[in-house]
Amino acid sequence: MTPTTRFFLPLLSLFAIITILIFALKNLLASKGIDSNVLLVANGILLLLNILVFVYQKNALSHSNPNVFVRSVMSGMMLKMFVCAIAVLAYVLLSDKEYNKKSVFIAMFFYLFYLAVEVSSLMRLNNKRNA
């Protein structure tokens, strides 16, 4: 299995699990006042962000200076946080006063799940002992 596959497999698995759960629990979510469309969009945004950040971090792993990798992780987290904040702000402004706070809160938990998968995958990719 290539290093890229080792990273993308858990990431795509998480995306598939979350998407399947959202579709399977759509009626339950609606009865609790949670908008499943917001969750699906958030899940897609987080997948795309993680793929983008992975490409950046994979290049940093091959650099001889370990500080480059640390900076790439920090800038990747900052990029994801800014994009999430902009997405929430856009959702609130576009939906006026009808925005769903519960859906936004659940979507922020999705961020934590993706972060855990990203960190564990990158730690497996980093084979350097002194990094």
C-alpha positions as CSV (number, residue, x, y, z in Angstrom):
1,M,0.0,0.0,0.0
2,T,1.4,3.4,-1.0
3,P,1.8,6.2,1.6
4,T,-0.8,8.2,-0.2
5,T,-3.3,5.3,0.0
6,R,-2.5,4.9,3.7
7,F,-3.6,8.5,4.2
8,F,-6.6,8.6,2.0
9,L,-8.2,5.3,3.0
10,P,-9.0,6.3,6.6
11,L,-10.1,9.8,5.4
12,L,-12.4,8.4,2.7
13,S,-13.7,5.8,5.2
14,L,-14.6,8.5,7.7
15,F,-16.3,10.5,4.9
16,A,-18.3,7.4,3.9
17,I,-19.3,6.5,7.4
18,I,-20.5,10.1,8.2
19,T,-22.4,10.3,5.0
20,I,-24.0,7.0,5.4
21,L,-25.0,7.9,9.0
22,I,-26.5,11.2,7.9
23,F,-28.6,9.5,5.2
24,A,-29.6,6.6,7.5
25,L,-30.6,8.9,10.4
26,K,-32.1,11.6,8.2
27,N,-35.6,11.3,9.6
28,L,-34.3,11.2,13.2
29,L,-32.2,14.2,12.6
30,A,-35.1,16.1,11.1
31,S,-37.3,15.2,14.1
32,K,-34.6,16.7,16.4
33,G,-34.5,19.9,14.3
34,I,-31.1,19.2,12.7
35,D,-30.7,20.0,9.0
36,S,-29.0,17.0,7.3
37,N,-28.1,19.1,4.2
38,V,-25.9,21.4,6.4
39,L,-24.2,18.3,7.7
40,L,-23.6,16.8,4.2
41,V,-22.1,20.1,3.0
42,A,-19.9,20.4,6.0
43,N,-18.7,16.8,5.6
44,G,-17.8,17.5,1.9
45,I,-16.0,20.8,2.8
46,L,-14.0,19.0,5.4
47,L,-13.0,16.2,3.1
48,L,-11.8,18.6,0.4
49,L,-9.9,20.7,3.0
50,N,-8.2,17.6,4.3
51,I,-7.2,16.5,0.9
52,L,-5.8,20.0,0.1
53,V,-3.9,20.2,3.4
54,F,-2.5,16.6,2.9
55,V,-0.9,17.5,-0.4
56,Y,0.8,20.5,1.4
57,Q,1.9,18.4,4.4
58,K,3.1,15.5,2.2
59,N,5.5,17.8,0.5
60,A,6.7,19.1,3.8
61,L,7.4,15.5,5.1
62,S,10.0,15.1,2.4
63,H,11.9,18.2,3.4
64,S,15.1,17.7,5.3
65,N,14.2,20.4,7.9
66,P,11.6,19.0,10.4
67,N,10.4,22.5,11.2
68,V,8.9,22.7,7.7
69,F,6.6,19.8,8.6
70,V,5.6,21.5,11.9
71,R,4.8,24.7,10.1
72,S,2.8,22.9,7.5
73,V,0.7,21.2,10.2
74,M,0.1,24.6,11.9
75,S,-0.8,26.4,8.7
76,G,-3.0,23.5,7.6
77,M,-5.0,23.7,10.9
78,M,-5.2,27.5,10.6
79,L,-6.5,27.2,7.0
80,K,-9.1,24.7,8.0
81,M,-10.2,26.8,10.9
82,F,-10.5,29.9,8.7
83,V,-12.4,28.1,6.0
84,C,-14.8,26.6,8.6
85,A,-15.4,30.0,10.2
86,I,-16.0,31.6,6.7
87,A,-18.4,28.7,5.8
88,V,-20.4,29.2,9.1
89,L,-20.5,32.9,8.6
90,A,-21.7,32.5,5.0
91,Y,-24.3,30.0,6.1
92,V,-25.6,32.3,8.8
93,L,-25.7,35.4,6.5
94,L,-27.3,33.5,3.6
95,S,-30.0,31.8,5.8
96,D,-30.8,35.0,7.7
97,K,-32.3,34.2,11.1
98,E,-33.3,30.7,10.0
99,Y,-29.9,29.1,10.5
100,N,-29.7,25.8,12.3
101,K,-27.4,26.1,15.4
102,K,-27.5,22.3,16.1
103,S,-26.3,21.5,12.6
104,V,-23.4,23.9,12.9
105,F,-22.4,22.5,16.3
106,I,-22.5,18.9,15.0
107,A,-20.4,20.0,11.9
108,M,-17.7,21.3,14.3
109,F,-17.5,17.8,15.8
110,F,-17.0,16.5,12.3
111,Y,-13.9,18.8,12.2
112,L,-12.5,17.0,15.3
113,F,-13.1,13.6,13.8
114,Y,-11.3,14.6,10.6
115,L,-8.5,16.2,12.7
116,A,-8.0,12.9,14.6
117,V,-7.8,10.9,11.3
118,E,-5.4,13.4,9.8
119,V,-3.0,13.4,12.7
120,S,-3.0,9.6,13.1
121,S,-2.4,9.1,9.3
122,L,0.4,11.7,9.2
123,M,2.1,10.1,12.2
124,R,2.1,6.8,10.3
125,L,3.5,8.5,7.2
126,N,6.3,10.1,9.1
127,N,8.9,7.3,9.2
128,K,11.8,9.5,10.3
129,R,13.0,8.7,13.8
130,N,14.3,12.2,14.6
131,A,11.4,14.2,13.2
